[in-house]
């Protein structure tokens, strides 16, 4: 795409010329030696890093490149000679920890390879660490991939001199339902405590006691000097001593250099040398986090974070780490099924059949629909780029329609225009690197911790480093925003456009400060998919970006959303961001696809497709991995599936769609197929197939379905799909106009009512979290939040049960009085048993009724932390202990 500088009528540029580029000042460096090898490194480089660059390995436990130096384990001791004030090189009195020592000019470092003193010191530290270690390597989860094992062999004594009784502790401690702690294995490296404090900001584990009794554990009011709810001297509520509710706790298991922290789901399940490892990409969100899939005999046993400095560094969310059991759930669809007719002509039960029969039946039903009212295609937002492309091509070439939309969520015509104008075909306009380098980031209808995961961690790292200020337009400051030291621009649902338009430079308030921050070079506005539910928000975001010069990044929740846009599964867009209404764009695609012409009229959105099906104006639906409960109106979605004459479902597992389908075609989950997810940045993230399977990817099934319809899609192989995408390339033609939607009038809020604010929590009732009982135990407790004034008006007090209701249903949950906008009630969108869209039929901005439903004895969520482990969580912990007793 060519970008030209706008000019006025005289031909001079409207934008002033950029100032001349000056060469950056050279970086300060130091020169010193390691084991006699001279090296030059940037000033401030740690000795242990410089040695790594030279290929010299120094043993360590506490050192981690993404954590601040601690010098806790002392295993990396080296002999150091350094110039004194007189300029003469002199030996330091004692060996130094190379993980905390910065290189200085003229320094001479001798590691264990050249210094008997350093070697002896490392042997001594190793002997000390092993004094109380249980040496239970054969039954330890870390056995076979343990740095302590490796370094005991390379830098330890051949035999032990310890003859006394080892220290022991009861084991394991259930830090959560997912994380278990064996304290006697701990070497006090403090990696876990440093991660929780520095990276995640969830301080849930710490050092306790002193001397020989020092140990890692959860907060203990009898040990850590608590006074009331917080430790003595604590300056933040994060160290409140309440049980943790961290979305990132699994990272501590991976970075623990011994077997002290283990996963309840993987504990005692396999040995590392039994596993086959395959690189992968997490399928739960749009970040494209690199993961490592470890499997044995066709079963995935664990997932670890991959090392990718550009995207997720070495971290992933617990959802990405533990939420993979859905791909092998007992309700997997493994055989094609057809719903046969009963003798009286009514619809019968689904029955297994051959692929030939299923495809022929599907083709017959679709032909009848094409000849009649037409077919709607709903691919869903969880697909790979290749699969989404196949759905879009099938719709246009085989079904003759632009009625295709992957957005299985609330959406709007304004969002359709925004995506066509600002997102489609514009890859890598804003990246993770831009986010962490931005002086200011404004979040609009987006919660980084709940809806982004890795975005939150990357932003927090930049905030802690002092580079970035975070602002958020929302009804309340979430715990995630507080841990980002963020500034809340309070906006009741529906008033976001008004707040965005009020952000202007020169104002002597928080809105003016926000505008000044966004005017700095490199500032970014991050807008989430929830902005589609508030008319005028996306339009106001583009106006704000034009005023301030900030760049705009759109971050959806699902992994397949961005790839689906690029693949052309929107009713107004063809692949590469080509507008359906543009004749040249249609001709470009038609020539590549080898067809005479494509349907010219823009199609219907997902909501319009469902409405047409429910009203009998569609003859068939082709549905991918879609859950009716995800749509803005689940009742409408179910009515559409019940009413439409013919439904073809491509699914991994049994679902509400397959239960209503006439033909069910099984497809492979991500672990059983190769493919590409596209991140919110527009970055392709290819991944290989991990498990051998007989199941087919969606694009292969759709290719066969098209063949049964007499159409050659040419998408039978991944190579064929990629070749076609490469031939299509990008679109340099005209794009859709920017949205120009006016804000809606805020609704009237009568007494006893409030406006609903809502967003998804990272761990909720989503189907891709099914099958992982331990992960479910760490989800945040469901709670409603209201302001003190709203609570008083409704007769509510902290801890009461509040009934939030509409004409469709009622959700009853504990209430938490919170500092937030008045006349607003916040609820999580999809908690277990209380889904807002399904039960209330409501989205953000809906006016709901509030009334007291009686006091609650249930533990409350306080600033996002859970109460004591109970219910399913307690059962999960009991299950872990029962498993261990059985193993013993």
C-alpha positions in Angstrom: 0.0 0.0 0.0 1.3 3.4 -0.9 1.0 6.3 1.6 1.3 9.8 0.3 1.7 13.0 2.3 -1.4 15.2 2.1 -0.9 18.5 0.4 -2.9 21.8 0.1 -4.0 23.5 -3.1 -0.5 25.1 -3.6 1.1 21.7 -3.6 3.0 22.2 -0.4 2.8 19.5 2.2 0.2 19.9 4.9 2.5 18.2 7.4 5.7 20.1 8.2 8.9 18.4 7.1 10.5 16.1 9.7 13.5 17.5 11.5 16.9 16.2 10.4 17.8 12.9 11.9 20.8 13.1 14.2 23.0 10.1 14.8 22.4 8.6 18.3 25.1 9.0 20.8 27.3 5.9 21.0 26.4 3.5 23.9 28.8 3.5 26.8 30.8 0.3 27.0 33.2 -1.4 29.4 36.0 -3.8 28.6 37.0 -6.6 31.0 38.1 -10.2 30.9 36.4 -13.5 31.8 38.6 -16.5 32.2 41.3 -14.6 30.4 39.1 -13.7 27.4 38.7 -10.0 26.8 35.3 -8.8 26.0 33.5 -5.4 25.6 29.9 -5.1 26.8 27.4 -2.3 27.3 27.8 -0.5 30.6 25.6 -2.1 33.3 25.9 -5.6 31.9 26.0 -8.3 34.6 29.0 -10.5 34.7 26.9 -13.7 34.3 25.4 -12.3 31.1 28.8 -11.4 29.7 30.0 -14.9 30.4 27.0 -16.3 28.6 27.9 -14.3 25.5 31.3 -15.8 25.6 29.9 -19.3 25.9 31.1 -19.7 29.5 28.5 -21.4 31.7 28.2 -20.3 35.3 25.8 -22.4 37.5 22.9 -20.5 38.9 19.4 -21.0 40.4 18.0 -17.5 41.3 19.2 -15.8 38.2 16.6 -15.2 35.5 17.0 -12.8 32.6 13.4 -11.3 33.0 13.7 -10.9 36.8 15.7 -8.3 38.8 19.0 -9.6 40.2 18.6 -11.1 43.7 21.9 -13.0 44.6 19.7 -15.3 46.7 21.1 -18.8 46.0 24.9 -17.8 45.8 25.5 -20.7 43.4 27.1 -18.4 40.7 30.1 -17.3 42.9 33.2 -16.3 40.9 36.6 -14.9 41.8 37.0 -11.2 41.0 40.0 -8.9 40.5 39.2 -5.3 40.0 41.2 -2.0 39.8 41.3 0.0 43.0 41.5 3.7 43.6 45.2 3.6 42.9 44.6 1.9 39.6 46.2 -1.4 40.6 44.2 -4.6 40.1 43.5 -6.3 43.4 41.5 -9.4 44.4 38.2 -9.0 46.1 38.3 -10.6 49.6 35.5 -13.1 48.9 34.0 -14.7 45.9 31.2 -12.6 44.4 27.8 -13.5 43.0 28.1 -12.9 39.2 24.3 -12.5 38.8 24.4 -9.2 40.8 27.8 -7.9 39.8 28.1 -5.4 37.0 31.1 -5.5 34.8 33.5 -2.6 35.2 36.6 -1.4 33.2 39.6 -3.6 33.8 37.8 -6.1 35.9 39.2 -9.7 35.7 36.7 -12.5 36.4 37.7 -16.1 37.0 34.9 -18.7 37.0 35.0 -22.2 38.2 36.7 -23.2 35.0 39.9 -21.3 35.9 39.7 -20.6 39.6 40.0 -23.3 42.3 38.6 -20.8 44.8 35.4 -20.2 42.7 35.1 -24.0 42.1 35.4 -24.7 45.8 32.8 -22.0 46.7 30.3 -23.4 44.3 30.9 -26.9 45.6 30.2 -25.6 49.1 27.0 -23.8 48.2 25.8 -26.9 46.4 26.6 -29.0 49.5 24.6 -26.5 51.7 21.6 -26.6 49.3 21.5 -30.4 49.4 21.8 -30.8 53.2 18.0 -30.7 53.7 16.9 -31.5 50.1 14.9 -34.8 50.1 16.8 -36.2 47.1 13.5 -37.7 45.8 14.4 -37.3 42.2 12.8 -40.6 41.0 9.3 -39.3 42.1 9.8 -35.6 41.6 8.1 -33.9 38.7 11.2 -32.0 37.9 13.3 -35.1 37.7 15.1 -35.3 34.3 14.9 -31.6 33.6 16.1 -30.2 36.9 18.9 -27.6 37.1 19.6 -28.9 40.7 20.3 -32.4 39.4 22.5 -31.1 36.5 24.5 -28.8 38.6 24.9 -31.2 41.5 26.7 -33.4 39.0 28.7 -30.6 37.4 29.4 -28.4 40.3 28.8 -30.5 43.4 30.7 -33.1 45.5 30.7 -36.7 44.6 29.5 -37.8 48.0 27.6 -36.3 50.9 29.1 -35.6 54.3 25.7 -34.9 55.9 24.7 -37.6 58.4 22.0 -35.9 60.5 18.2 -35.9 60.1 16.9 -33.8 57.3 14.4 -31.1 57.8 10.9 -32.0 56.7 7.6 -30.2 56.2 4.0 -31.5 55.6 3.4 -31.8 51.9 2.0 -30.6 49.7 0.6 -27.1 50.5 -2.2 -26.3 48.1 -1.3 -22.7 47.3 -4.3 -22.9 45.0 -6.3 -25.7 43.4 -3.7 -25.6 40.6 -0.4 -25.0 42.3 1.1 -27.3 44.9 4.1 -26.6 47.1 6.7 -29.1 48.5 8.7 -26.8 50.8 11.5 -29.3 51.6 12.6 -29.2 47.9 12.9 -25.4 47.8 16.4 -23.9 47.5 15.1 -20.4 48.4 16.1 -18.9 45.0 13.0 -16.5 45.3 12.2 -16.8 41.6 8.5 -17.4 42.5 8.2 -14.5 44.9 10.0 -12.2 42.5 7.8 -13.2 39.6 4.6 -12.7 41.6 5.8 -9.2 42.7 7.7 -7.9 39.7 5.9 -9.4 36.8 2.3 -10.3 37.7 1.9 -7.9 40.6 0.0 -10.6 42.6 1.9 -11.0 45.8 0.6 -14.3 47.0 3.7 -16.2 48.2 6.8 -15.0 50.2 9.7 -16.0 52.4 8.8 -16.9 56.0 10.8 -17.3 59.2 14.6 -17.0 59.3 17.7 -19.1 59.5 17.4 -22.9 59.3 13.6 -22.6 59.4 13.3 -20.1 56.5 10.8 -21.4 53.9 8.6 -20.3 51.0 4.9 -20.3 51.7 1.7 -18.5 51.5 1.2 -15.5 53.8 1.0 -16.5 57.5 -0.2 -13.9 59.9 1.6 -15.6 62.7 5.0 -15.4 60.9 5.0 -12.3 58.8 4.0 -9.7 61.4 0.5 -8.9 60.2 -1.5 -6.2 61.8 -5.1 -6.4 60.8 -5.6 -7.1 57.1 -2.1 -6.2 55.9 1.5 -6.8 56.8 3.2 -4.2 59.0 4.6 -1.6 56.8 2.8 -2.7 53.7 2.0 0.2 51.4 -0.4 -1.6 49.0 -3.4 -3.8 49.3 -1.7 -6.5 47.1 0.0 -7.9 50.2 -3.2 -8.3 52.1 -2.6 -12.0 53.0 -5.7 -13.1 51.2 -5.5 -16.3 49.1 -4.3 -15.4 45.6 -6.4 -15.2 42.4 -3.5 -14.8 39.9 -4.0 -15.6 36.2 -0.3 -16.1 35.8 0.6 -18.5 38.7 1.6 -21.4 36.5 4.7 -19.5 35.3 6.2 -20.0 38.8 6.0 -23.8 38.2 8.0 -23.4 35.0 10.7 -21.1 36.3 11.1 -23.0 39.6 14.6 -24.6 39.3 13.6 -27.5 41.5 10.4 -29.5 42.1 9.1 -27.2 44.9 6.2 -25.8 42.9 4.2 -28.3 40.8 1.0 -28.4 38.8 -1.9 -30.4 40.3 -3.0 -31.4 36.8 0.5 -32.8 35.8 1.8 -34.0 39.1 2.9 -37.6 39.0 1.6 -38.0 35.4 4.8 -38.5 33.4 8.6 -38.1 33.3 10.2 -35.5 31.0 12.0 -38.2 29.0 8.6 -39.9 28.3 7.3 -36.8 26.5 7.5 -35.6 22.9 7.6 -31.8 22.6 6.1 -29.8 19.8 6.0 -26.0 19.5 2.6 -24.4 19.3 0.6 -21.2 19.6 -2.0 -20.7 22.3 -5.6 -20.8 21.0 -7.4 -18.9 23.8 -6.8 -15.2 22.9 -5.5 -12.9 20.2 -2.0 -12.6 21.6 -0.6 -15.6 19.8 1.6 -16.7 22.8 4.2 -19.3 22.0 3.7 -22.5 23.9 5.4 -26.0 24.0 3.0 -28.9 23.8 4.3 -32.0 25.7 2.5 -35.2 24.8 2.8 -38.9 25.3 1.1 -41.7 23.3 -1.3 -39.3 21.6 -2.3 -37.5 24.8 -1.3 -33.9 25.8 -0.1 -34.0 29.4 1.1 -30.4 29.8 1.8 -27.1 28.1 4.7 -24.8 28.9 5.5 -21.2 27.8 7.6 -20.9 24.7 10.5 -18.4 24.5 9.5 -15.6 22.2 10.9 -12.2 23.1 8.7 -10.4 20.5 5.3 -11.6 21.8 5.0 -13.3 25.2 8.7 -13.4 26.3 8.7 -16.5 28.6 5.3 -16.1 30.1 1.8 -17.3 29.4 -1.5 -17.1 31.3 -2.8 -20.0 33.3 -5.6 -20.4 30.8 -3.1 -20.9 28.0 -1.0 -23.2 30.2 -3.7 -25.5 31.7 -6.8 -25.0 29.5 -6.1 -27.7 26.8 -8.2 -30.6 28.0 -11.2 -29.4 25.9 -9.4 -30.8 22.8 -9.7 -34.4 24.1 -12.9 -34.1 26.1 -15.2 -37.2 26.3 -17.8 -35.4 24.1 -15.5 -35.2 21.1 -17.2 -35.7 17.8 -15.1 -38.3 15.9 -17.5 -39.5 13.3 -19.8 -37.7 10.8 -23.4 -37.8 11.8 -26.7 -37.3 9.9 -30.1 -36.6 11.4 -32.5 -39.0 9.7 -36.3 -38.5 9.3 -38.8 -40.5 11.2 -41.5 -42.4 9.4 -44.0 -39.5 10.0 -41.5 -37.0 8.5 -40.4 -35.5 11.8 -36.7 -35.0 12.6 -35.1 -38.0 14.2 -31.9 -38.5 16.1 -28.4 -38.0 14.9 -26.8 -41.2 13.7 -23.2 -42.0 12.8 -22.6 -42.4 9.1 -19.8 -42.4 6.5 -18.1 -39.3 5.2 -19.6 -39.9 1.7 -23.1 -40.0 3.1 -22.7 -37.0 5.4 -21.2 -34.9 2.6 -23.9 -35.9 0.1 -26.6 -35.2 2.6 -25.1 -31.8 3.4 -24.8 -31.0 -0.3 -28.3 -31.9 -1.0 -29.7 -29.8 1.8 -27.5 -26.8 0.8 -28.5 -27.1 -2.9 -32.1 -26.8 -1.9 -31.4 -23.8 0.3 -29.3 -22.1 -2.5 -32.3 -22.5 -4.9 -34.6 -21.1 -2.2 -34.0 -18.5 0.5 -30.2 -18.9 0.6 -27.5 -19.9 3.0 -25.9 -18.1 5.9 -22.3 -18.9 7.1 -21.2 -18.5 10.7 -17.6 -19.6 11.1 -17.0 -18.3 14.6 -13.9 -16.5 15.9 -11.7 -19.4 17.0 -10.5 -20.5 13.5 -7.0 -20.5 12.0 -6.3 -18.2 9.1 -6.5 -21.1 6.6 -9.8 -22.4 7.9 -11.4 -18.9 8.0 -10.3 -18.4 4.4 -12.0 -21.6 3.4 -15.3 -20.5 5.0 -15.2 -17.2 3.1 -14.4 -18.8 -0.2 -17.1 -21.5 0.3 -19.7 -18.8 0.9 -18.8 -16.7 -2.2 -17.9 -19.5 -4.7 -20.0 -22.5 -3.7 -23.0 -20.9 -1.9 -23.2 -17.6 -3.9 -23.6 -15.3 -0.9 -21.8 -12.7 1.2 -23.9 -13.7 4.2 -20.8 -14.7 6.2 -19.7 -13.3 9.5 -17.4 -14.8 12.1 -18.4 -12.5 15.0 -20.1 -14.8 17.5 -20.4 -11.9 19.9 -22.1 -8.5 20.2 -21.2 -6.4 17.2 -22.5 -3.5 15.2 -22.6 -1.8 11.8 -20.2 0.8 13.2 -17.7 -1.9 14.1 -18.0 -3.3 10.6 -17.1 0.0 9.1 -14.3 0.5 11.6 -12.7 -2.9 10.8 -13.0 -2.3 7.1 -11.5 1.2 7.4 -8.8 0.8 10.1 -8.0 -2.9 10.7 -8.4 -5.1 7.6 -5.2 -5.3 5.5 -3.2 -3.1 7.9 -0.9 -5.5 9.6 1.7 -4.6 12.2 0.6 -1.0 12.5 0.9 -1.3 16.3 2.9 -4.2 17.9 3.8 -5.4 21.3 7.1 -3.5 20.9 5.1 -0.3 20.3 3.0 -0.9 23.3 5.9 -1.3 25.7 7.7 1.7 24.2 4.7 3.9 24.3 4.8 6.9 26.8 1.0 6.6 27.2 -1.6 3.9 26.5 -5.3 4.6 26.7 -7.6 1.5 27.1 -11.1 1.9 25.7 -13.6 -0.8 26.4 -10.7 -3.1 27.1 -9.4 -4.7 30.3 -5.8 -5.9 29.6 -5.7 -8.5 32.4 -9.1 -10.0 31.8 -9.2 -9.7 28.0 -5.6 -9.6 27.1 -3.4 -11.6 29.5 0.0 -11.1 27.9 -0.9 -7.5 26.9 -1.3 -6.9 30.7 2.1 -8.4 31.5 3.9 -6.5 28.8 2.3 -3.3 29.8 3.0 -3.8 33.5 6.7 -4.5 32.7 6.8 -1.1 30.9 4.9 0.6 33.8 7.3 -0.8 36.4 10.3 0.3 34.3 8.8 3.9 34.3 8.3 4.1 30.5 4.5 4.0 30.2 1.5 5.6 31.8 -1.8 3.7 31.4 -5.3 5.3 31.3 -8.6 3.6 31.0 -12.1 4.6 30.0 -14.4 2.4 32.1 -17.0 2.4 34.8 -14.6 1.3 37.5 -10.9 0.8 38.2 -10.3 -2.9 38.0 -7.6 -4.6 40.1 -5.7 -5.0 36.9 -5.7 -1.3 36.3 -4.6 -0.6 39.8 -1.6 -2.9 39.3 -0.8 -0.9 36.2 -0.8 2.2 38.3 -3.4 3.3 35.8 -5.6 6.4 35.8 -9.4 5.8 35.5 -11.5 8.1 33.3 -14.8 7.2 34.8 -17.6 6.6 32.2 -20.9 5.0 32.8 -21.9 2.5 30.1 -23.1 4.5 27.1 -21.2 7.7 27.9 -17.8 6.5 26.5 -18.0 8.7 23.4 -18.8 11.8 25.5 -15.7 11.1 27.7 -13.5 10.5 24.6 -14.6 13.7 23.0 -13.8 15.6 26.2 -10.2 14.5 26.2 -8.6 17.7 24.9 -5.2 19.4 25.5 -5.1 22.4 27.6 -7.8 21.3 30.0 -6.7 21.6 33.7 -8.0 18.2 34.8 -7.4 14.4 34.3 -8.9 14.6 30.8 -6.4 17.3 29.8 -3.5 15.3 31.3 -4.7 12.3 29.3 -4.7 14.4 26.1 -1.2 15.7 26.8 0.1 12.2 27.4 -1.5 10.9 24.2 0.0 13.8 22.2 3.5 12.4 23.0 5.2 10.6 20.1 4.4 6.9 20.2 1.3 7.0 22.3 -1.3 4.3 21.6 -5.1 3.9 22.0 -6.1 0.3 22.6 -9.7 -0.4 21.8 -11.4 -3.7 22.6 -14.2 -5.5 20.9 -16.7 -4.3 23.6 -16.6 -0.9 22.0 -19.0 -2.2 19.3 -21.8 -2.3 21.9 -21.7 1.4 22.5 -22.8 3.5 19.5 -20.3 6.3 18.6 -17.4 4.9 20.6 -15.3 3.7 17.7 -16.1 6.9 15.8 -14.9 8.9 18.9 -11.7 6.8 19.1 -10.8 7.8 15.6 -11.5 11.4 16.3 -9.3 11.3 19.4 -6.5 9.7 17.4 -6.7 12.4 14.8 -6.6 15.1 17.5 -3.7 13.7 19.4 -1.7 11.8 16.8 -1.9 8.6 18.8 -2.1 5.3 17.0 -5.0 3.0 17.4 -4.8 -0.8 18.0 -7.9 -3.0 18.0 -7.5 -6.0 20.3 -10.2 -8.7 20.1 -10.5 -11.6 22.6 -10.6 -14.7 20.4 -7.5 -16.1 18.6 -9.2 -16.2 15.2 -10.8 -12.8 15.0 -7.9 -10.9 13.3 -7.1 -13.8 10.9 -10.8 -14.0 9.9 -10.9 -10.4 9.0 -7.9 -10.8 6.8 -9.4 -14.0 5.3 -12.6 -12.2 4.3 -15.3 -13.6 6.7 -17.1 -10.3 7.1 -20.2 -9.6 5.1 -18.6 -6.4 3.6 -15.0 -7.6 3.1 -13.2 -10.0 0.8 -9.7 -11.3 1.6 -7.0 -8.7 2.3 -9.4 -6.0 3.2 -11.0 -5.7 -0.3 -14.5 -4.1 -0.1 -17.3 -6.3 -1.4 -18.9 -3.2 -3.0 -15.8 -2.4 -5.0 -16.1 -3.9 -8.5 -12.3 -3.9 -9.0 -11.8 -5.8 -5.7 -14.4 -8.4 -6.7 -12.7 -8.8 -10.1 -9.3 -9.2 -8.5 -10.6 -12.0 -6.2 -12.6 -13.6 -9.0 -9.6 -13.8 -11.3 -7.5 -15.5 -8.6 -10.3 -17.9 -7.7 -11.0 -18.7 -11.3 -14.7 -17.8 -11.3 -16.6 -15.4 -13.6 -18.0 -13.2 -10.9 -18.7 -12.9 -7.2 -21.9 -11.8 -5.4 -21.9 -8.0 -5.4 -24.3 -7.0 -2.7 -22.8 -6.8 0.8 -24.1 -9.5 3.1 -25.8 -9.6 6.4 -24.1 -9.5 9.7 -24.2 -12.4 12.1 -27.1 -10.9 14.1 -29.0 -10.3 10.9 -28.3 -13.8 9.6 -29.7 -15.2 12.9 -32.7 -12.9 12.7 -33.4 -14.0 9.1 -33.1 -17.6 10.0 -35.4 -17.2 13.0 -38.0 -15.6 10.8 -37.8 -18.2 8.1 -36.0 -16.0 5.6 -33.0 -18.4 5.2 -32.9 -21.9 3.9 -29.8 -23.2 5.7 -26.9 -22.3 8.0 -23.3 -23.5 7.9 -21.9 -23.1 11.4 -18.4 -23.5 12.7 -17.3 -23.5 16.3 -20.0 -21.2 17.5 -21.8 -21.3 20.9 -25.3 -19.6 20.9 -24.6 -18.3 24.4 -21.8 -16.1 23.0 -24.1 -14.0 20.9 -25.7 -10.8 22.0 -29.0 -12.6 22.1 -28.6 -16.3 22.8 -32.4 -16.8 22.7 -32.4 -15.5 19.1 -29.4 -17.7 18.2 -31.2 -20.8 19.5 -34.4 -19.8 17.8 -32.6 -19.5 14.5 -31.1 -22.9 14.8 -34.5 -24.4 15.7 -36.3 -22.7 12.9 -34.0 -22.8 9.9 -34.8 -25.8 7.7 -31.2 -27.2 7.4 -28.1 -26.8 9.6 -24.6 -28.1 8.8 -22.2 -28.0 11.8 -18.5 -28.4 11.7 -17.4 -29.0 15.3 -14.8 -30.6 17.6 -17.2 -31.4 20.4 -20.9 -32.0 20.9 -22.6 -28.6 21.5 -25.9 -26.8 21.3 -25.4 -26.4 17.6 -24.6 -30.1 16.9 -27.7 -31.0 19.0 -29.8 -29.0 16.5 -27.8 -29.8 13.3 -29.0 -32.0 10.4 -25.4 -32.9 9.4 -22.4 -32.9 11.8 -18.9 -33.0 10.3 -16.1 -33.5 12.8 -13.0 -31.3 12.5 -9.6 -31.3 14.2 -8.7 -29.1 17.2 -5.5 -27.0 16.9 -3.3 -29.7 18.5 -4.2 -32.1 15.7 -3.6 -29.9 12.7 -1.1 -27.4 11.4 -2.2 -23.8 10.8 -1.7 -20.1 11.5 -3.3 -17.8 14.0 -3.0 -14.1 13.4 -2.4 -11.9 16.4 -4.2 -8.6 17.2 -1.0 -7.0 15.7 -1.7 -8.7 12.4 1.4 -11.0 13.0 1.1 -14.5 11.5 1.8 -17.2 14.1 2.2 -20.6 12.3 2.2 -23.8 14.3 2.8 -27.5 13.4 0.6 -30.5 14.1 1.4 -32.1 17.4 -0.7 -35.2 17.5 -1.3 -37.8 14.8 -5.0 -38.0 14.0 -7.6 -39.1 11.4 -9.6 -35.9 11.9 -9.4 -33.2 9.2 -8.9 -29.4 9.4 -11.9 -27.2 8.6 -10.5 -26.2 5.2 -10.1 -29.8 4.1 -13.7 -30.6 5.2 -15.0 -27.5 3.4 -13.1 -28.4 0.3 -14.8 -31.8 0.3 -18.2 -30.3 0.9 -17.7 -27.9 -2.0 -16.7 -30.9 -4.2 -20.0 -32.6 -3.2 -21.7 -29.4 -4.4 -19.8 -29.6 -7.7 -17.3 -26.8 -7.0 -13.5 -27.1 -6.8 -12.3 -24.9 -3.9 -8.7 -26.0 -4.4 -8.0 -25.9 -0.6 -7.3 -29.5 0.1 -3.8 -28.9 1.5 -2.3 -26.3 3.7 0.2 -25.5 0.9 -2.6 -24.9 -1.5 -4.2 -22.4 0.9 -0.9 -20.6 1.4 -0.2 -20.4 -2.3 -3.6 -18.9 -3.0 -3.2 -16.3 -0.1 0.2 -15.4 -1.5 -1.2 -14.9 -5.0 -3.9 -12.6 -3.6 -1.6 -10.5 -1.5 -2.7 -7.2 -0.1 -5.1 -4.6 -1.4 -3.9 -1.2 -2.6 -7.2 0.1 -3.7 -9.8 2.3 -1.9 -11.0 1.3 1.5 -14.2 1.7 3.3 -15.1 5.1 4.8 -14.4 5.7 8.5 -17.5 5.1 10.8 -19.5 8.2 11.5 -22.0 7.0 14.1 -23.6 9.4 16.5 -23.7 8.5 20.2 -27.0 7.3 21.6 -28.9 9.2 24.3 -28.1 7.7 27.7 -31.0 5.6 28.9 -33.2 6.9 31.8 -32.4 5.1 35.0 -35.5 4.9 37.3 -35.3 4.3 41.0 -34.3 0.8 41.9 -32.5 0.3 38.6 -28.9 0.7 37.3 -27.1 0.5 34.0 -25.2 -2.7 33.4 -21.4 -2.7 33.0 -19.8 -6.0 32.1 -16.8 -7.7 30.6 -15.4 -11.2 30.4 -13.1 -12.5 33.1 -10.1 -14.5 31.9 -11.4 -17.6 33.7 -15.1 -18.2 33.3 -17.6 -20.7 31.9 -16.1 -20.7 28.4 -16.2 -24.1 26.7 -12.5 -24.0 26.0 -11.9 -24.2 29.7 -13.9 -27.4 30.1 -12.3 -30.4 31.6 -9.7 -28.7 33.8 -11.1 -28.9 37.3 -8.0 -27.5 39.0 -7.9 -24.4 36.8 -11.6 -23.8 37.4 -10.9 -23.6 41.2 -8.7 -20.5 40.7 -11.4 -18.4 38.9 -12.5 -15.3 40.6 -15.7 -15.5 42.7 -18.8 -14.0 41.0 -19.7 -10.7 42.5 -21.7 -7.6 41.6 -20.1 -4.2 42.1 -22.0 -1.0 42.9 -21.0 2.4 44.2 -21.8 3.5 47.8 -24.5 5.8 46.5 -26.1 3.1 44.3 -25.9 0.6 47.2 -27.6 3.0 49.6 -30.4 3.8 47.1 -31.1 0.1 46.7 -30.8 -0.7 50.4 -27.7 -2.8 49.9 -24.7 -3.3 52.2 -21.4 -5.0 51.6 -22.0 -8.8 51.7 -25.7 -8.7 50.9 -27.0 -10.8 48.0 -28.3 -8.6 45.2 -30.8 -9.7 42.6 -30.0 -8.2 39.2 -32.9 -8.8 36.9 -34.5 -8.1 33.6 -37.8 -9.3 32.1 -36.0 -12.4 31.0 -34.3 -13.6 34.2 -32.4 -12.9 37.4 -28.8 -13.2 38.6 -28.3 -13.3 42.3 -24.8 -12.8 43.6 -23.0 -11.2 46.5 -22.6 -7.4 46.2 -19.3 -5.6 46.7 -19.5 -1.8 47.3 -16.8 -0.2 45.2 -15.6 3.2 44.3 -17.1 3.5 40.8 -19.7 5.4 38.7 -23.1 5.9 40.3 -26.3 4.3 38.9 -24.1 1.4 37.5 -23.9 -2.2 38.4 -20.9 -4.3 37.2 -21.2 -8.1 36.6 -18.8 -10.5 34.9 -20.2 -11.5 31.5 -20.0 -15.2 31.6 -19.4 -16.7 35.1 -20.5 -20.2 35.8 -24.2 -20.4 36.4 -24.8 -16.6 36.0 -24.1 -15.7 32.3 -25.3 -12.2 31.7 -26.4 -12.6 28.1 -28.0 -15.9 28.6 -29.8 -15.3 31.8 -30.6 -11.6 31.6 -30.5 -11.2 27.8 -28.5 -8.0 28.4 -25.3 -6.4 27.2 -23.4 -3.4 28.5 -25.7 -0.3 28.7 -28.8 -2.3 29.4 -30.9 -0.9 32.3 -31.5 -3.6 34.9 -33.4 -3.9 38.2 -31.5 -4.0 41.6 -33.0 -5.3 44.8 -31.7 -6.9 48.0 -32.0 -10.7 48.0 -30.8 -11.4 51.6 -27.4 -11.6 53.3 -24.7 -13.9 52.0 -22.3 -16.0 54.0 -20.2 -16.7 50.9 -16.6 -15.3 50.8 -16.4 -12.2 48.8 -14.1 -11.0 46.0 -12.2 -8.1 47.4 -10.3 -6.1 44.8 -10.2 -9.2 42.7 -8.8 -11.7 45.2 -10.7 -14.8 46.0 -11.9 -16.0 49.4 -10.9 -19.3 51.0 -10.7 -22.4 48.8 -14.1 -24.1 48.9 -16.6 -26.0 46.9 -15.3 -27.4 43.6 -11.9 -26.0 44.5 -11.7 -27.9 47.7 -12.8 -31.0 45.9 -10.0 -30.5 43.4 -7.4 -30.3 46.2 -8.8 -33.3 47.8 -8.6 -35.1 44.5 -4.9 -34.2 44.2 -4.2 -35.6 47.7 -6.1 -38.7 47.0 -4.1 -39.2 43.8 -0.9 -38.8 45.8 -1.9 -41.3 48.4 -2.8 -43.8 45.7 0.7 -43.2 44.1 2.3 -43.8 47.5 
